[in-house]
Amino acid sequence: MSPSLLPPGSAWHRLVNAARRLPDPRATSAPPGFGTRVAALGLSRRAPVSLLDLLALRALGVASLLALSAVALNYEEAARRLGGLAGGEEPLPFGEDVVAVVLALAD
């Protein structure tokens, strides 16, 4: 805490010190039966779940399966277009160093 700008004998200082010494009359314990009510609410039946909630993860799985099957069915065409192969070019053999091939073409 920073030191107060008021002198120690001022009325405000005395009032604050008196308020600090008073006990707090508020009850700090939980009312009787509070723990039982909390436990009963926690163990009670849940609210009914909507159909959208039930089917959301299944729909996500079906959409992922469709996306993966679309990629698998069109992989060869996509690889040919993304690899820059024209109609008559041969694809690089598996394990070929692509950087070395590009540098060889640059010479």
DSSP file (Angstrom, degrees, kcal/mol; ACC not computed):
  #  RESIDUE AA STRUCTURE BP1 BP2  ACC     N-H-->O    O-->H-N    N-H-->O    O-->H-N    TCO  KAPPA ALPHA  PHI   PSI    X-CA   Y-CA   Z-CA
    1    1 A M              0   0    0      0, 0.0     3,-0.1     0, 0.0     0, 0.0   0.000 360.0 360.0 360.0 144.8    0.0    0.0    0.0
    2    2 A S        -     0   0    0      1,-0.1     2,-0.0     0, 0.0     0, 0.0  -0.577 360.0 -95.8 -83.4 150.9    1.1    3.5   -0.7
    3    3 A P        -     0   0    0      0, 0.0    -1,-0.1     0, 0.0     2,-0.1  -0.364  44.8-106.2 -66.3 146.5    1.4    5.9    2.2
    4    4 A S        -     0   0    0      1,-0.1     9,-0.0     2,-0.1     0, 0.0  -0.400  12.2-142.3 -72.8 147.1   -1.6    8.1    2.8
    5    5 A L  S    S+     0   0    0     -2,-0.1    -1,-0.1     2,-0.1     0, 0.0   0.615  79.8  87.3 -83.3 -13.2   -1.3   11.8    1.8
    6    6 A L  S    S-     0   0    0      1,-0.1    -2,-0.1     2,-0.1     0, 0.0  -0.573  91.7-101.7 -84.8 149.8   -3.4   12.7    4.9
    7    7 A P    >   -     0   0    0      0, 0.0     3,-1.8     0, 0.0     6,-0.3  -0.390  33.2-113.9 -67.6 150.2   -1.8   13.3    8.2
    8    8 A P  T 3  S+     0   0    0      0, 0.0    -2,-0.1     0, 0.0    -3,-0.0   0.716 112.3  52.8 -61.1 -22.5   -2.1   10.4   10.7
    9    9 A G  T 3  S+     0   0    0      4,-0.1     5,-0.0     5,-0.0    -3,-0.0   0.346  81.9 121.7 -95.4   7.3   -4.3   12.3   13.1
   10   10 A S  S <> S-     0   0    0     -3,-1.8     4,-2.0     1,-0.1     5,-0.2  -0.205  74.2-114.3 -71.2 162.6   -6.9   13.5   10.6
   11   11 A A  H  > S+     0   0    0      1,-0.2     4,-2.3     2,-0.2     5,-0.2   0.873 116.1  53.4 -64.8 -38.4  -10.6   12.6   11.0
   12   12 A W  H  > S+     0   0    0      1,-0.2     4,-2.3     2,-0.2    -1,-0.2   0.912 108.0  50.3 -64.0 -41.9  -10.6   10.5    7.9
   13   13 A H  H  > S+     0   0    0     -6,-0.3     4,-2.1     1,-0.2    -2,-0.2   0.910 111.2  48.1 -62.9 -43.2   -7.6    8.4    9.2
   14   14 A R  H  X S+     0   0    0     -4,-2.0     4,-2.1     1,-0.2    -1,-0.2   0.894 111.3  51.1 -64.7 -39.8   -9.3    7.8   12.5
   15   15 A L  H  X S+     0   0    0     -4,-2.3     4,-2.0     2,-0.2    -2,-0.2   0.904 110.6  48.0 -65.3 -42.1  -12.6    6.8   10.8
   16   16 A V  H  X S+     0   0    0     -4,-2.3     4,-1.8     1,-0.2    -1,-0.2   0.912 111.8  49.8 -65.7 -42.7  -10.8    4.3    8.5
   17   17 A N  H  X S+     0   0    0     -4,-2.1     4,-1.2     1,-0.2    -1,-0.2   0.883 110.9  49.8 -64.3 -38.1   -8.9    2.8   11.4
   18   18 A A  H  X S+     0   0    0     -4,-2.1     4,-0.8     1,-0.2    -1,-0.2   0.885 109.7  51.1 -67.6 -38.0  -12.1    2.4   13.5
   19   19 A A  H  < S+     0   0    0     -4,-2.0     3,-0.4     1,-0.2    -1,-0.2   0.845 106.9  54.4 -68.1 -32.9  -13.9    0.7   10.5
   20   20 A R  H  < S+     0   0    0     -4,-1.8    -1,-0.2     1,-0.2    -2,-0.2   0.815 106.4  52.1 -69.1 -30.3  -11.0   -1.8   10.1
   21   21 A R  H  < S+     0   0    0     -4,-1.2    -1,-0.2    -3,-0.2    -2,-0.2   0.663  87.2  98.8 -82.8 -16.8  -11.3   -2.8   13.8
   22   22 A L  S  < S-     0   0    0     -4,-0.8     2,-0.1    -3,-0.4    -3,-0.0  -0.464  77.7-118.1 -72.3 141.0  -15.0   -3.6   13.7
   23   23 A P        -     0   0    0      0, 0.0    -1,-0.1     0, 0.0    -2,-0.1  -0.450  27.4-109.6 -74.9 154.2  -16.0   -7.3   13.3
   24   24 A D        -     0   0    0      1,-0.1     0, 0.0    -2,-0.1     0, 0.0  -0.750  26.2-164.8 -85.0 115.5  -18.0   -8.3   10.2
   25   25 A P        +     0   0    0      0, 0.0    -1,-0.1     0, 0.0     2,-0.1   0.569  53.5 109.4 -80.2  -6.4  -21.5   -9.2   11.4
   26   26 A R  S    S-     0   0    0      1,-0.1     2,-0.3     2,-0.0    -2,-0.1  -0.408  76.2-112.9 -71.6 144.3  -22.4  -10.9    8.1
   27   27 A A        -     0   0    0      1,-0.1    -1,-0.1    -2,-0.1     0, 0.0  -0.587  27.4-172.6 -76.0 134.4  -22.8  -14.7    8.2
   28   28 A T        +     0   0    0     -2,-0.3     2,-0.2     2,-0.1    -1,-0.1   0.450  55.1  90.0-108.2  -2.1  -20.1  -16.5    6.2
   29   29 A S  S    S-     0   0    0      1,-0.1    -2,-0.0     3,-0.0     0, 0.0  -0.616  82.4-103.8 -95.1 157.4  -21.5  -20.0    6.4
   30   30 A A        -     0   0    0     -2,-0.2     3,-0.1     1,-0.1    -1,-0.1  -0.422  43.4 -99.2 -74.2 151.5  -23.8  -21.6    3.9
   31   31 A P    >   -     0   0    0      0, 0.0     3,-1.7     0, 0.0     4,-0.3  -0.279  53.0 -79.7 -67.4 159.0  -27.5  -22.0    5.0
   32   32 A P  T 3  S+     0   0    0      0, 0.0    -3,-0.0     0, 0.0     0, 0.0  -0.345 117.0  19.0 -61.2 136.2  -28.6  -25.4    6.3
   33   33 A G  T 3> S+     0   0    0     -3,-0.1     4,-2.1    -2,-0.0     5,-0.2   0.467  84.7 121.8  86.1   2.1  -29.3  -27.9    3.5
   34   34 A F  H <> S+     0   0    0     -3,-1.7     4,-2.2     1,-0.2     5,-0.2   0.922  74.4  49.1 -65.2 -44.0  -27.3  -26.0    0.8
   35   35 A G  H  > S+     0   0    0     -4,-0.3     4,-2.3     1,-0.2    -1,-0.2   0.878 110.3  51.6 -63.1 -38.0  -25.0  -28.9    0.1
   36   36 A T  H  > S+     0   0    0      2,-0.2     4,-2.4     1,-0.2    -1,-0.2   0.908 109.7  49.2 -65.6 -41.7  -27.9  -31.3   -0.2
   37   37 A R  H  X S+     0   0    0     -4,-2.1     4,-2.2     2,-0.2    -2,-0.2   0.899 111.2  49.4 -65.3 -40.0  -29.6  -29.0   -2.7
   38   38 A V  H  X S+     0   0    0     -4,-2.2     4,-2.0     2,-0.2    -2,-0.2   0.919 112.5  47.6 -65.2 -43.1  -26.5  -28.6   -4.8
   39   39 A A  H  X S+     0   0    0     -4,-2.3     4,-1.8     2,-0.2    -2,-0.2   0.897 111.1  51.4 -64.9 -39.7  -26.0  -32.4   -4.9
   40   40 A A  H  X S+     0   0    0     -4,-2.4     4,-0.7     1,-0.2    -2,-0.2   0.901 110.6  48.2 -64.8 -40.4  -29.6  -32.9   -5.8
   41   41 A L  H  < S+     0   0    0     -4,-2.2     3,-0.4     1,-0.2    -1,-0.2   0.878 111.3  51.0 -66.7 -36.6  -29.3  -30.5   -8.7
   42   42 A G  H  < S+     0   0    0     -4,-2.0    -1,-0.2     1,-0.2    -2,-0.2   0.838 115.5  40.6 -70.0 -32.4  -26.1  -32.1   -9.9
   43   43 A L  H  < S+     0   0    0     -4,-1.8    -1,-0.2    -5,-0.1    -2,-0.2   0.428  92.6 110.8 -96.3   0.3  -27.6  -35.6   -9.9
   44   44 A S  S  < S-     0   0    0     -4,-0.7    -3,-0.1    -3,-0.4     2,-0.0  -0.209  82.3 -78.8 -71.8 166.7  -31.0  -34.6  -11.3
   45   45 A R        -     0   0    0      1,-0.1    -1,-0.1     3,-0.0     2,-0.1  -0.350  50.3-117.5 -65.7 144.1  -32.1  -35.6  -14.8
   46   46 A R        -     0   0    0      1,-0.1    -1,-0.1    -3,-0.1     3,-0.1  -0.358  32.4 -93.9 -78.2 161.0  -30.7  -33.5  -17.6
   47   47 A A        -     0   0    0      1,-0.1    -1,-0.1    -2,-0.1     0, 0.0  -0.427  56.1 -86.3 -69.4 149.8  -32.8  -31.4  -19.9
   48   48 A P        -     0   0    0      0, 0.0     2,-0.3     0, 0.0    -1,-0.1  -0.304  44.0-125.8 -61.5 143.0  -33.8  -33.2  -23.2
   49   49 A V        -     0   0    0     -3,-0.1     2,-0.0     1,-0.1    -3,-0.0  -0.702  23.2-117.6 -92.6 140.2  -31.2  -32.9  -25.9
   50   50 A S     >  -     0   0    0     -2,-0.3     4,-1.7     1,-0.1     5,-0.1  -0.304  20.7-115.1 -74.4 160.8  -32.3  -31.5  -29.3
   51   51 A L  H  > S+     0   0    0      1,-0.2     4,-2.0     2,-0.2     5,-0.1   0.852 116.1  58.0 -63.2 -35.5  -32.1  -33.6  -32.4
   52   52 A L  H  > S+     0   0    0      1,-0.2     4,-1.0     2,-0.2    -1,-0.2   0.901 105.0  50.3 -63.0 -40.4  -29.5  -31.2  -33.8
   53   53 A D  H  > S+     0   0    0      1,-0.2     4,-0.5     2,-0.2     3,-0.3   0.889 110.7  49.8 -64.0 -39.0  -27.2  -31.8  -30.9
   54   54 A L  H  < S+     0   0    0     -4,-1.7     4,-0.4     1,-0.2    -1,-0.2   0.866 117.5  38.5 -68.1 -35.9  -27.6  -35.6  -31.3
   55   55 A L  H  X S+     0   0    0     -4,-2.0     4,-2.6     1,-0.2    -1,-0.2   0.486  91.1  89.9 -96.2  -2.9  -26.8  -35.5  -35.0
   56   56 A A  H  X S+     0   0    0     -4,-1.0     4,-1.9    -3,-0.3    -1,-0.2   0.931  92.1  41.1 -63.4 -47.9  -24.0  -32.8  -35.1
   57   57 A L  H  X S+     0   0    0     -4,-0.5     4,-2.1     2,-0.2    -1,-0.2   0.870 115.1  51.7 -70.7 -34.5  -21.1  -35.2  -34.5
   58   58 A R  H  > S+     0   0    0     -4,-0.4     4,-2.5     2,-0.2    -1,-0.2   0.910 109.5  50.2 -65.7 -40.4  -22.5  -37.8  -36.9
   59   59 A A  H  X S+     0   0    0     -4,-2.6     4,-2.5     1,-0.2    -2,-0.2   0.884 109.1  52.0 -64.7 -37.5  -22.9  -35.1  -39.5
   60   60 A L  H  X S+     0   0    0     -4,-1.9     4,-2.2    -5,-0.2    -1,-0.2   0.906 110.3  48.6 -63.8 -41.5  -19.3  -34.0  -39.0
   61   61 A G  H  X S+     0   0    0     -4,-2.1     4,-2.3     2,-0.2    -2,-0.2   0.907 112.1  48.0 -64.9 -42.6  -18.1  -37.6  -39.5
   62   62 A V  H  X S+     0   0    0     -4,-2.5     4,-2.4     2,-0.2    -2,-0.2   0.910 111.9  49.8 -65.3 -42.0  -20.2  -38.1  -42.6
   63   63 A A  H  X S+     0   0    0     -4,-2.5     4,-2.3     2,-0.2    -2,-0.2   0.895 111.5  48.8 -64.0 -39.8  -18.9  -34.8  -44.1
   64   64 A S  H  X S+     0   0    0     -4,-2.2     4,-2.6     2,-0.2    -1,-0.2   0.905 110.9  50.5 -65.7 -40.7  -15.3  -35.7  -43.3
   65   65 A L  H  X S+     0   0    0     -4,-2.3     4,-2.2     1,-0.2    -2,-0.2   0.907 111.3  48.2 -63.4 -41.6  -15.8  -39.1  -44.9
   66   66 A L  H  X S+     0   0    0     -4,-2.4     4,-2.1     2,-0.2    -2,-0.2   0.901 111.8  49.6 -65.1 -40.5  -17.3  -37.6  -48.1
   67   67 A A  H  X S+     0   0    0     -4,-2.3     4,-2.0     2,-0.2    -2,-0.2   0.920 112.2  47.3 -65.3 -43.3  -14.4  -35.1  -48.3
   68   68 A L  H  X S+     0   0    0     -4,-2.6     4,-2.4     1,-0.2    -1,-0.2   0.886 111.9  50.1 -66.5 -37.8  -11.8  -37.8  -47.9
   69   69 A S  H  X S+     0   0    0     -4,-2.2     4,-2.4     2,-0.2    -1,-0.2   0.875 108.9  52.6 -68.9 -34.8  -13.4  -40.0  -50.5
   70   70 A A  H  X S+     0   0    0     -4,-2.1     4,-1.4     2,-0.2    -2,-0.2   0.903 111.7  46.1 -65.3 -39.7  -13.6  -37.1  -52.9
   71   71 A V  H  < S+     0   0    0     -4,-2.0     4,-0.3     2,-0.2    -2,-0.2   0.911 113.1  49.7 -67.4 -41.5   -9.9  -36.4  -52.5
   72   72 A A  H >< S+     0   0    0     -4,-2.4     3,-0.7     1,-0.2     4,-0.3   0.891 111.2  48.6 -66.0 -38.9   -9.1  -40.1  -52.8
   73   73 A L  H 3< S+     0   0    0     -4,-2.4    -1,-0.2     1,-0.2    -2,-0.2   0.809 120.9  35.7 -71.5 -28.9  -11.2  -40.5  -56.0
   74   74 A N  T 3X S+     0   0    0     -4,-1.4     4,-2.3    -5,-0.2    -1,-0.2   0.157  83.9 109.4-109.9  18.3   -9.6  -37.4  -57.7
   75   75 A Y  H <> S+     0   0    0     -3,-0.7     4,-2.9    -4,-0.3     5,-0.2   0.908  76.2  51.3 -64.5 -43.0   -6.1  -37.7  -56.3
   76   76 A E  H  > S+     0   0    0     -4,-0.3     4,-2.1     1,-0.2    -1,-0.2   0.926 113.5  44.1 -62.8 -45.1   -4.4  -38.7  -59.6
   77   77 A E  H  > S+     0   0    0      2,-0.2     4,-2.4     1,-0.2     5,-0.2   0.913 115.1  48.8 -66.0 -42.5   -5.9  -35.8  -61.5
   78   78 A A  H  X S+     0   0    0     -4,-2.3     4,-2.8     1,-0.2     5,-0.3   0.902 111.7  49.2 -64.9 -40.2   -5.2  -33.3  -58.7
   79   79 A A  H  X S+     0   0    0     -4,-2.9     4,-2.0    -5,-0.2     6,-0.2   0.882 110.7  51.0 -66.3 -37.0   -1.6  -34.5  -58.5
   80   80 A R  H  <>S+     0   0    0     -4,-2.1     5,-1.9    -5,-0.2     4,-0.4   0.923 115.2  41.7 -66.0 -43.4   -1.2  -34.2  -62.2
   81   81 A R  H ><5S+     0   0    0     -4,-2.4     3,-0.7     1,-0.2    -2,-0.2   0.912 118.5  44.2 -72.0 -41.6   -2.5  -30.6  -62.3
   82   82 A L  H 3<5S+     0   0    0     -4,-2.8    -1,-0.2     1,-0.2    -2,-0.2   0.808 109.8  56.9 -73.1 -28.2   -0.7  -29.5  -59.2
   83   83 A G  T 3<5S-     0   0    0     -4,-2.0    -1,-0.2    -5,-0.3    -2,-0.2   0.562 110.1-121.9 -78.7  -7.6    2.6  -31.2  -60.3
   84   84 A G  T < 5 +     0   0    0     -3,-0.7     2,-0.4    -4,-0.4    -3,-0.2   0.727  55.1 157.9  76.5  21.7    2.6  -29.2  -63.5
   85   85 A L      < -     0   0    0     -5,-1.9    -1,-0.2    -6,-0.2    -2,-0.1  -0.645  30.0-147.9 -82.7 132.4    2.6  -32.3  -65.7
   86   86 A A    >   -     0   0    0     -2,-0.4     3,-0.6     4,-0.1    -1,-0.0  -0.269  39.9 -83.0 -84.0-178.3    1.3  -31.8  -69.2
   87   87 A G  T 3  S+     0   0    0      1,-0.2    -2,-0.1    -2,-0.1    -1,-0.0   0.837 126.4  34.0 -58.4 -37.5   -0.5  -34.6  -71.1
   88   88 A G  T 3  S+     0   0    0      2,-0.1    -1,-0.2     0, 0.0     2,-0.1   0.506  92.3 108.2-101.0  -3.7    2.6  -36.4  -72.3
   89   89 A E    <   -     0   0    0     -3,-0.6    -4,-0.1     1,-0.1     0, 0.0  -0.400  64.2-128.0 -78.1 150.9    5.0  -35.9  -69.3
   90   90 A E        -     0   0    0     -2,-0.1    -4,-0.1     1,-0.1    -1,-0.1  -0.753  25.3-115.7 -93.1 141.3    6.0  -38.6  -67.0
   91   91 A P        -     0   0    0      0, 0.0     3,-0.1     0, 0.0    -1,-0.1  -0.361  40.6 -90.9 -70.4 158.2    5.7  -38.1  -63.3
   92   92 A L        -     0   0    0      1,-0.1     3,-0.1     4,-0.1     6,-0.0  -0.417  47.3-106.0 -66.8 142.0    8.8  -38.1  -61.1
   93   93 A P    >   -     0   0    0      0, 0.0     3,-1.9     0, 0.0     2,-0.1  -0.327  47.6 -84.8 -65.2 154.3    9.7  -41.5  -59.8
   94   94 A F  T 3  S+     0   0    0      1,-0.3     3,-0.1    -3,-0.1     0, 0.0  -0.394 116.5  20.5 -62.5 130.3    9.1  -42.0  -56.1
   95   95 A G  T 3  S+     0   0    0      1,-0.3    -1,-0.3    -2,-0.1     2,-0.1   0.420  86.4 144.0  92.0  -0.8   12.0  -40.8  -54.0
   96   96 A E    <   -     0   0    0     -3,-1.9     2,-0.8     1,-0.1    -1,-0.3  -0.476  57.8-114.8 -72.6 142.0   13.4  -38.4  -56.7
   97   97 A D     >  -     0   0    0      1,-0.2     4,-1.7    -2,-0.1     5,-0.1  -0.697  25.4-164.8 -80.6 111.3   14.8  -35.2  -55.4
   98   98 A V  H  > S+     0   0    0     -2,-0.8     4,-2.3     1,-0.2     5,-0.2   0.865  86.1  54.7 -68.1 -37.1   12.6  -32.5  -56.8
   99   99 A V  H  > S+     0   0    0      1,-0.2     4,-2.5     2,-0.2    -1,-0.2   0.905 107.5  50.0 -65.1 -41.2   15.0  -29.6  -56.1
  100  100 A A  H  > S+     0   0    0      1,-0.2     4,-2.0     2,-0.2    -1,-0.2   0.886 110.2  50.7 -64.9 -37.4   17.8  -31.4  -58.0
  101  101 A V  H  X S+     0   0    0     -4,-1.7     4,-1.8     2,-0.2    -2,-0.2   0.919 111.4  47.3 -65.9 -43.3   15.5  -31.9  -61.0
  102  102 A V  H  X S+     0   0    0     -4,-2.3     4,-1.5     1,-0.2    -2,-0.2   0.905 112.6  49.3 -65.4 -41.4   14.5  -28.2  -61.0
  103  103 A L  H  X S+     0   0    0     -4,-2.5     4,-0.9     1,-0.2    -1,-0.2   0.863 109.2  52.8 -67.1 -33.9   18.1  -27.1  -60.7
  104  104 A A  H  < S+     0   0    0     -4,-2.0     3,-0.4     1,-0.2    -1,-0.2   0.861 107.9  51.1 -68.0 -34.7   19.0  -29.4  -63.6
  105  105 A L  H  < S+     0   0    0     -4,-1.8    -1,-0.2     1,-0.2    -2,-0.2   0.812 103.8  59.1 -70.1 -29.5   16.3  -27.9  -65.7
  106  106 A A  H  <        0   0    0     -4,-1.5    -1,-0.2     1,-0.2    -2,-0.2   0.750 360.0 360.0 -71.9 -23.9   17.6  -24.4  -64.9
  107  107 A D     <        0   0    0     -4,-0.9    -1,-0.2    -3,-0.4    -2,-0.1   0.479 360.0 360.0 -74.5 360.0   21.1  -25.2  -66.4
